[in-house]
Amino acid sequence: MKIKNNNEIEELLNINNSPFQKFYEASKNVRFRKDLKKPPETWKKVYFKSYFRFEQIKLPKIELPKVALSKALLKRESIREFTKEKVDLKRISSLLYHSAGIKNLDENLYPLRFYPSGGGRYPLEIYLLSFNTELPNGIYHYYPRTHSLEHIYAYKTINFRKYFDQEWVKGSAFIIIVTGVFARTTVKYGERGYRHVFIDTGHLGQNFYLNSIPLNLGCCEVAGFKEDTLNKLLDVDGTEETVISTFSFGNPLK
Ligand SMILES: Cc1cc2nc3c(=O)[nH]c(=O)nc-3n(C[C@H](O)[C@H](O)[C@H](O)COP(=O)(O)O)c2cc1C
């Protein structure tokens, strides 16, 4: 057998030095300052991004039809085929609220959420691309503090191939993009906090999937996105804030 380069030799010797293994080693120990008398403000304050200069669309009354959790769990599956019918704003509102919203919205208290977050740091931001909904086509940012969508960009259509690897995604009525603002978590947990951001995304993602059942929406996570171009579309820098995952939605075909 001919060995072409060092990478192949390392692979054969099973040397543990791929970038992810190095990162895992470096982030194994939590850098958590238990010795501090008073936790710093940056560990307690919950940060929300807002595009307050853009049009704010207050979302309609929030309703989630009652379905037993056991039924929702049984019915949960990834749906990739959608009808051509528009998705109404009421269902989008309910999906966003019951997945990523603030439970005690009317009280001026510490915001309680529908998904857990490592250290209560809530590093995730949510964007929505509309293609076939009651909203005009464009990019929206979800602002949980007022349960509003901020209309940050309008388009007629987008070139899906530029942003996604898979053809079926073109049929989505809307796509939710989850980004992570790492510093919100790493300020408290150091390198280890980077991992928490992805774990939080999994919890939020399961909310999207389960809430889709009573709302009669089809949902499928799409990790097959092109990170650099999608970051550019959202105008996020890809370092401090970057796309973590995306979720496609529509009226299910079957
Ligand atoms: C992190 C993650 C990324 C995924 N990315 C894609 C994707 O890019 N394209 C796709 O068609 N499905 C994607 N899926 C959906 C999985 O293929 C699906 O969950 C799996 O096949 C199990 O099927 P089920 O969800 O219907 O139970 C992804 C799921 C997860 C959790």
The ligand as an SDF file (V2000), in Angstrom:
LIG
                    3D

 31 33  0  0  0  0  0  0  0  0999 V2000
  -28.4590   17.9270   13.4590 C   0  0  0  0  0  0  0  0  0  0  0  0
  -29.3890   17.4330   12.3840 C   0  0  0  0  0  0  0  0  0  0  0  0
  -29.1440   17.7740   11.0700 C   0  0  0  0  0  0  0  0  0  0  0  0
  -29.9970   17.3400   10.0450 C   0  0  0  0  0  0  0  0  0  0  0  0
  -29.7670   17.7490    8.7720 N   0  0  0  0  0  0  0  0  0  0  0  0
  -30.5680   17.3150    7.7760 C   0  0  0  0  0  0  0  0  0  0  0  0
  -30.3570   17.7340    6.4390 C   0  0  0  0  0  0  0  0  0  0  0  0
  -29.4430   18.4950    6.1350 O   0  0  0  0  0  0  0  0  0  0  0  0
  -31.1980   17.2750    5.4920 N   0  0  0  0  0  0  0  0  0  0  0  0
  -32.2330   16.4440    5.7690 C   0  0  0  0  0  0  0  0  0  0  0  0
  -32.9760   16.0770    4.8450 O   0  0  0  0  0  0  0  0  0  0  0  0
  -32.4790   16.0230    7.0360 N   0  0  0  0  0  0  0  0  0  0  0  0
  -31.6760   16.4450    8.0490 C   0  0  0  0  0  0  0  0  0  0  0  0
  -31.9300   16.0720    9.3420 N   0  0  0  0  0  0  0  0  0  0  0  0
  -33.0670   15.1840    9.6470 C   0  0  0  0  0  0  0  0  0  0  0  0
  -32.5950   13.7600    9.8520 C   0  0  0  0  0  0  0  0  0  0  0  0
  -32.2280   13.1990    8.6140 O   0  0  0  0  0  0  0  0  0  0  0  0
  -33.7030   12.9450   10.5330 C   0  0  0  0  0  0  0  0  0  0  0  0
  -33.9510   13.4860   11.8170 O   0  0  0  0  0  0  0  0  0  0  0  0
  -33.3440   11.4920   10.6700 C   0  0  0  0  0  0  0  0  0  0  0  0
  -33.2080   10.8780    9.4090 O   0  0  0  0  0  0  0  0  0  0  0  0
  -34.3880   10.7290   11.4670 C   0  0  0  0  0  0  0  0  0  0  0  0
  -35.6620   10.8530   10.8690 O   0  0  0  0  0  0  0  0  0  0  0  0
  -36.9200   11.4540   11.6570 P   0  0  0  0  0  0  0  0  0  0  0  0
  -36.5540   12.8440   12.1230 O   0  0  0  0  0  0  0  0  0  0  0  0
  -38.0420   11.4630   10.6490 O   0  0  0  0  0  0  0  0  0  0  0  0
  -37.1900   10.5730   12.8240 O   0  0  0  0  0  0  0  0  0  0  0  0
  -31.0990   16.5060   10.3600 C   0  0  0  0  0  0  0  0  0  0  0  0
  -31.3560   16.1810   11.6980 C   0  0  0  0  0  0  0  0  0  0  0  0
  -30.5240   16.6450   12.6930 C   0  0  0  0  0  0  0  0  0  0  0  0
  -30.8400   16.3300   14.1390 C   0  0  0  0  0  0  0  0  0  0  0  0
  1  2  1  0
  2  3  1  0
  2 30  2  0
  3  4  2  0
  4  5  1  0
  4 28  1  0
  5  6  2  0
  6  7  1  0
  6 13  1  0
  7  8  2  0
  7  9  1  0
  9 10  1  0
 10 11  2  0
 10 12  1  0
 12 13  2  0
 13 14  1  0
 14 15  1  0
 14 28  1  0
 15 16  1  0
 16 17  1  0
 16 18  1  0
 18 19  1  0
 18 20  1  0
 20 21  1  0
 20 22  1  0
 22 23  1  0
 23 24  1  0
 24 25  2  0
 24 26  1  0
 24 27  1  0
 28 29  2  0
 29 30  1  0
 30 31  1  0
M  END
$$$$
